[in-house]
């Protein structure tokens, strides 16, 4: 195992891409050597941060042709994940791919096949798996404290849904496809992980655009609106604070613009190959911003809550007794409940020693995206949708 720094580049310089670039530039075990974005203006935004210490590319082939850069972070918009990831694997790169893995079952499987062909490292950005609360939940479940899990419920309460998703292109299905993937994939993955019930095989879902959208002109922006001072959805387009410690520029189209068509609430029933089932609910106009979980086993029941303030709670109740156990895991610091720095470290560790790679996690990322994609089809058709098995892996 080499002790040399991992040399890497970043594709896509939106807020998340700039975050990864800055994080790895400061990381003692990594060396940021280049960034790429087809938009020259995006490159200009980061030049003051890195100066002439790194190289800048608008041409992805030129960027990927560098033989001194074996690893790449793909943080481009979701719709570009398939093409960017496949191209990276064609050049034999190790890839840290931001979630969701893609926007459809077919594109997810294209990535799995390209990874299988390349035989390099793939790490999908499911950083919440590394958050203290979810590590603790996994341990409690593995210890059998609630027995074999039979059913599960996972809920995304998203108080910031309007400000995060309905001011910009993410309010459009033509861009986002579904918030079940862009937002929900984290919690859906955790639900699958804790259920440990095998591959998801069938999805039935309902959903609607109940709160956002409406009759406001598509050209109305917060900066020009006469109601800006009293509107709870006002954002400053020049400075918007994300929940992963990054301030970004933000589109400020009115959240009630008439062209919004992405569902702001969804309810999804998932059936697994074991025959067990779970329910996922997503709501983007709740007063609280939490992830809540209930898992019922044949011995007891677990409730857990995650919030951005890292006031974590896990509570177990048990059958035939009044005894209750409670845990309050503490974040080790960093975005996504401490998960961001840990998944960044995991990628470096896997690149140095591919035998450490969690192959199943990347396949699970595919399953979570497939649930979101299938659920959107189910919502549109009113019918259950089956999920095909993934391509065969040969690692």
TIGU-575623 format. One record per residue (C-alpha): y, x, z; residue number from 1. Coordinates in steps of 0.02 Angstrom, whole numbers, plus 50000, padded with zeros to 5 digits. Layout:
BEGIN
[r [Y X Z] NUM]
...
END
This chain:
BEGIN
[r [50000 50000 50000] 1]
[r [50167 50075 49946] 2]
[r [50311 50090 50068] 3]
[r [50438 50088 49926] 4]
[r [50563 49947 49914] 5]
[r [50514 49797 49808] 6]
[r [50627 49798 49655] 7]
[r [50670 49624 49598] 8]
[r [50789 49514 49500] 9]
[r [50851 49335 49514] 10]
[r [50856 49203 49377] 11]
[r [50982 49063 49401] 12]
[r [51143 49087 49496] 13]
[r [51180 48917 49568] 14]
[r [51197 48904 49757] 15]
[r [51014 48937 49793] 16]
[r [51004 49082 49670] 17]
[r [51157 49166 49744] 18]
[r [51080 49141 49916] 19]
[r [50919 49231 49865] 20]
[r [51016 49369 49779] 21]
[r [51122 49403 49933] 22]
[r [50972 49390 50051] 23]
[r [50868 49516 49954] 24]
[r [51016 49630 49924] 25]
[r [51032 49646 50113] 26]
[r [50845 49655 50147] 27]
[r [50787 49829 50202] 28]
[r [50623 49813 50106] 29]
[r [50695 49750 49941] 30]
[r [50810 49814 49805] 31]
[r [50904 49689 49699] 32]
[r [50920 49769 49527] 33]
[r [50975 49628 49411] 34]
[r [51024 49446 49395] 35]
[r [51014 49328 49247] 36]
[r [51098 49166 49198] 37]
[r [51135 49095 49024] 38]
[r [51310 49050 49084] 39]
[r [51427 49202 49086] 40]
[r [51538 49113 49212] 41]
[r [51393 49109 49336] 42]
[r [51374 49298 49318] 43]
[r [51560 49321 49345] 44]
[r [51548 49232 49512] 45]
[r [51428 49360 49583] 46]
[r [51502 49520 49509] 47]
[r [51621 49539 49657] 48]
[r [51471 49532 49774] 49]
[r [51365 49665 49691] 50]
[r [51482 49763 49577] 51]
[r [51400 49895 49469] 52]
[r [51252 49916 49588] 53]
[r [51152 49791 49483] 54]
[r [51142 49734 49302] 55]
[r [51190 49565 49230] 56]
[r [51103 49470 49090] 57]
[r [51127 49312 48990] 58]
[r [50972 49349 48885] 59]
[r [50813 49314 48983] 60]
[r [50700 49419 48870] 61]
[r [50810 49572 48895] 62]
[r [50808 49541 49083] 63]
[r [50619 49520 49091] 64]
[r [50584 49669 48977] 65]
[r [50638 49787 49117] 66]
[r [50483 49882 49169] 67]
[r [50566 49942 49330] 68]
[r [50580 49764 49397] 69]
[r [50405 49696 49431] 70]
[r [50460 49545 49533] 71]
[r [50575 49398 49498] 72]
[r [50648 49252 49594] 73]
[r [50664 49094 49487] 74]
[r [50804 48987 49558] 75]
[r [50858 48902 49397] 76]
[r [50881 48712 49387] 77]
[r [50720 48613 49411] 78]
[r [50706 48565 49227] 79]
[r [50699 48751 49181] 80]
[r [50563 48799 49305] 81]
[r [50419 48778 49183] 82]
[r [50494 48882 49042] 83]
[r [50565 49016 49157] 84]
[r [50407 49037 49261] 85]
[r [50291 49041 49111] 86]
[r [50402 49171 49027] 87]
[r [50402 49277 49185] 88]
[r [50212 49274 49189] 89]
[r [50204 49320 49004] 90]
[r [50299 49478 49051] 91]
[r [50177 49510 49194] 92]
[r [50301 49479 49335] 93]
[r [50271 49427 49514] 94]
[r [50364 49264 49542] 95]
[r [50449 49180 49689] 96]
[r [50479 49007 49615] 97]
[r [50599 48889 49702] 98]
[r [50531 48715 49735] 99]
[r [50485 48599 49655] 100]
[r [50363 48699 49551] 101]
[r [50412 48588 49401] 102]
[r [50460 48410 49358] 103]
[r [50295 48343 49291] 104]
[r [50108 48360 49309] 105]
[r [50095 48440 49137] 106]
[r [50230 48570 49170] 107]
[r [50157 48611 49340] 108]
[r [49989 48643 49260] 109]
[r [50068 48751 49124] 110]
[r [50135 48862 49263] 111]
[r [49966 48870 49352] 112]
[r [49881 48920 49189] 113]
[r [50011 49054 49151] 114]
[r [49993 49124 49327] 115]
[r [49805 49123 49310] 116]
[r [49820 49220 49148] 117]
[r [49943 49346 49218] 118]
[r [49844 49378 49379] 119]
[r [50006 49420 49470] 120]
[r [50087 49348 49626] 121]
[r [50155 49170 49636] 122]
[r [50247 49110 49789] 123]
[r [50324 48935 49779] 124]
[r [50473 48903 49893] 125]
[r [50389 48796 50025] 126]
[r [50483 48885 50163] 127]
[r [50466 48742 50286] 128]
[r [50283 48793 50310] 129]
[r [50354 48945 50399] 130]
[r [50471 48848 50514] 131]
[r [50423 48860 50699] 132]
[r [50388 48675 50720] 133]
[r [50270 48664 50573] 134]
[r [50180 48823 50620] 135]
[r [50155 48747 50793] 136]
[r [50095 48581 50721] 137]
[r [49969 48670 50613] 138]
[r [49904 48765 50764] 139]
[r [49889 48608 50871] 140]
[r [49795 48517 50733] 141]
[r [49681 48666 50702] 142]
[r [49640 48671 50889] 143]
[r [49574 48493 50871] 144]
[r [49688 48418 51002] 145]
[r [49703 48252 50910] 146]
[r [49532 48268 50827] 147]
[r [49503 48236 50643] 148]
[r [49658 48161 50563] 149]
[r [49623 47994 50482] 150]
[r [49796 47931 50431] 151]
[r [49971 48002 50416] 152]
[r [50150 47947 50394] 153]
[r [50294 48060 50343] 154]
[r [50476 48005 50331] 155]
[r [50628 48091 50258] 156]
[r [50786 48019 50337] 157]
[r [50927 48094 50233] 158]
[r [51099 48057 50301] 159]
[r [51176 48181 50178] 160]
[r [51089 48107 50026] 161]
[r [51251 48045 49951] 162]
[r [51345 48208 49967] 163]
[r [51197 48316 49915] 164]
[r [51134 48219 49766] 165]
[r [51250 48082 49704] 166]
[r [51408 48182 49667] 167]
[r [51333 48280 49523] 168]
[r [51199 48277 49387] 169]
[r [51062 48251 49516] 170]
[r [51110 48067 49519] 171]
[r [51038 48053 49342] 172]
[r [50853 48032 49303] 173]
[r [50882 48126 49140] 174]
[r [50921 48280 49246] 175]
[r [50826 48261 49410] 176]
[r [50685 48140 49360] 177]
[r [50660 48093 49543] 178]
[r [50721 48143 49716] 179]
[r [50540 48127 49769] 180]
[r [50522 48299 49691] 181]
[r [50693 48377 49715] 182]
[r [50706 48327 49897] 183]
[r [50540 48252 49949] 184]
[r [50423 48389 49891] 185]
[r [50447 48486 50055] 186]
[r [50393 48343 50166] 187]
[r [50258 48282 50047] 188]
[r [50183 48457 50048] 189]
[r [50185 48462 50238] 190]
[r [50103 48290 50246] 191]
[r [49965 48349 50129] 192]
[r [49944 48511 50226] 193]
[r [49924 48424 50393] 194]
[r [49812 48287 50325] 195]
[r [49693 48419 50258] 196]
[r [49605 48280 50164] 197]
[r [49577 48367 49997] 198]
[r [49671 48349 49835] 199]
[r [49780 48194 49810] 200]
[r [49698 48084 49679] 201]
[r [49797 47922 49670] 202]
[r [49974 47864 49706] 203]
[r [50054 47693 49721] 204]
[r [50241 47682 49751] 205]
[r [50393 47569 49757] 206]
[r [50575 47617 49759] 207]
[r [50750 47569 49708] 208]
[r [50932 47619 49695] 209]
[r [50992 47511 49838] 210]
[r [51151 47594 49902] 211]
[r [51227 47723 49784] 212]
[r [51287 47694 49608] 213]
[r [51386 47538 49567] 214]
[r [51543 47504 49468] 215]
[r [51652 47659 49493] 216]
[r [51702 47747 49331] 217]
[r [51594 47897 49289] 218]
[r [51752 48002 49278] 219]
[r [51815 47962 49454] 220]
[r [51817 48119 49562] 221]
[r [51848 48143 49748] 222]
[r [51994 48259 49713] 223]
[r [52084 48120 49618] 224]
[r [52032 47969 49722] 225]
[r [52163 47872 49820] 226]
[r [52030 47828 49950] 227]
[r [51978 48009 49979] 228]
[r [52048 48021 50156] 229]
[r [51950 47871 50219] 230]
[r [51790 47894 50118] 231]
[r [51640 47963 50215] 232]
[r [51573 48035 50051] 233]
[r [51725 48140 50012] 234]
[r [51682 48320 49969] 235]
[r [51791 48469 49928] 236]
[r [51733 48527 49758] 237]
[r [51788 48704 49798] 238]
[r [51693 48726 49962] 239]
[r [51537 48629 50009] 240]
[r [51423 48687 50151] 241]
[r [51237 48679 50114] 242]
[r [51107 48669 50252] 243]
[r [51038 48842 50210] 244]
[r [51196 48934 50263] 245]
[r [51279 48942 50093] 246]
[r [51450 48878 50040] 247]
[r [51455 48825 49857] 248]
[r [51566 48739 49731] 249]
[r [51517 48557 49713] 250]
[r [51541 48424 49580] 251]
[r [51637 48280 49658] 252]
[r [51600 48129 49547] 253]
[r [51606 47968 49650] 254]
[r [51437 47928 49729] 255]
[r [51461 47748 49672] 256]
[r [51479 47796 49487] 257]
[r [51402 47669 49371] 258]
[r [51288 47793 49281] 259]
[r [51189 47840 49438] 260]
[r [51008 47789 49412] 261]
[r [50902 47899 49528] 262]
[r [50817 47798 49665] 263]
[r [50892 47822 49838] 264]
[r [50739 47753 49930] 265]
[r [50553 47763 49894] 266]
[r [50390 47718 49981] 267]
[r [50233 47810 49924] 268]
[r [50049 47781 49968] 269]
[r [49938 47932 49933] 270]
[r [49748 47927 49922] 271]
[r [49653 48091 49939] 272]
[r [49485 48145 49869] 273]
[r [49409 48123 50043] 274]
[r [49457 47938 50037] 275]
[r [49589 47958 50172] 276]
[r [49767 47901 50142] 277]
[r [49946 47936 50197] 278]
[r [50117 47860 50173] 279]
[r [50279 47950 50129] 280]
[r [50450 47867 50141] 281]
[r [50616 47937 50082] 282]
[r [50787 47860 50117] 283]
[r [50954 47938 50069] 284]
[r [51074 47826 50165] 285]
[r [51010 47838 50344] 286]
[r [51125 47883 50490] 287]
[r [51013 48029 50543] 288]
[r [50952 48185 50451] 289]
[r [50773 48214 50508] 290]
[r [50594 48234 50453] 291]
[r [50475 48128 50557] 292]
[r [50285 48134 50558] 293]
[r [50146 48030 50636] 294]
[r [49965 48087 50621] 295]
[r [49825 47985 50698] 296]
[r [49659 48069 50733] 297]
[r [49499 48010 50813] 298]
[r [49553 48085 50980] 299]
[r [49741 48060 50984] 300]
[r [49904 48041 50892] 301]
[r [50041 48166 50854] 302]
[r [50225 48128 50830] 303]
[r [50343 48266 50773] 304]
[r [50526 48276 50726] 305]
[r [50621 48412 50634] 306]
[r [50810 48414 50617] 307]
[r [50934 48540 50549] 308]
[r [51000 48577 50723] 309]
[r [50824 48641 50763] 310]
[r [50799 48522 50909] 311]
[r [50614 48518 50872] 312]
[r [50492 48399 50957] 313]
[r [50303 48379 50952] 314]
[r [50221 48245 51061] 315]
[r [50036 48208 51076] 316]
[r [49961 48049 51149] 317]
[r [49775 48031 51178] 318]
[r [49653 47886 51172] 319]
[r [49592 47808 51335] 320]
[r [49718 47903 51442] 321]
[r [49903 47901 51487] 322]
[r [49916 48091 51470] 323]
[r [50050 48155 51351] 324]
[r [50081 48334 51293] 325]
[r [50250 48389 51229] 326]
[r [50310 48547 51142] 327]
[r [50485 48606 51090] 328]
[r [50463 48752 50970] 329]
[r [50615 48862 50945] 330]
[r [50678 48924 50777] 331]
[r [50683 49111 50752] 332]
[r [50844 49091 50653] 333]
[r [50889 49070 50471] 334]
[r [50897 48923 50352] 335]
[r [50766 48784 50346] 336]
[r [50722 48802 50530] 337]
[r [50689 48988 50514] 338]
[r [50579 48967 50360] 339]
[r [50695 49049 50233] 340]
[r [50687 49229 50297] 341]
[r [50500 49214 50328] 342]
[r [50454 49156 50154] 343]
[r [50565 49293 50082] 344]
[r [50467 49418 50186] 345]
[r [50301 49339 50136] 346]
[r [50342 49365 49951] 347]
[r [50378 49549 49981] 348]
[r [50217 49567 50080] 349]
[r [50115 49483 49943] 350]
[r [50191 49592 49808] 351]
[r [50146 49748 49907] 352]
[r [49971 49683 49947] 353]
[r [49916 49540 49831] 354]
[r [49762 49510 49938] 355]
[r [49880 49432 50066] 356]
[r [49937 49302 49939] 357]
[r [49910 49121 49993] 358]
[r [49838 49056 49830] 359]
[r [49807 48884 49903] 360]
[r [49991 48862 49948] 361]
[r [50043 48876 49766] 362]
[r [49908 48751 49715] 363]
[r [49970 48638 49855] 364]
[r [50146 48653 49783] 365]
[r [50074 48585 49622] 366]
[r [49994 48440 49715] 367]
[r [50158 48393 49803] 368]
[r [50253 48392 49639] 369]
[r [50116 48289 49556] 370]
[r [50131 48158 49694] 371]
[r [50319 48146 49663] 372]
[r [50299 48136 49475] 373]
[r [50157 48009 49485] 374]
[r [50254 47905 49611] 375]
[r [50402 47892 49493] 376]
[r [50286 47829 49355] 377]
[r [50210 47705 49478] 378]
[r [50383 47641 49527] 379]
[r [50428 47615 49345] 380]
[r [50264 47531 49294] 381]
[r [50217 47442 49455] 382]
[r [50042 47515 49441] 383]
[r [49943 47647 49536] 384]
[r [49937 47817 49450] 385]
[r [49793 47940 49456] 386]
[r [49824 48127 49478] 387]
[r [49712 48244 49376] 388]
[r [49635 48400 49454] 389]
[r [49727 48565 49427] 390]
[r [49675 48698 49301] 391]
[r [49534 48808 49364] 392]
[r [49597 48962 49455] 393]
[r [49505 49128 49436] 394]
[r [49584 49235 49571] 395]
END
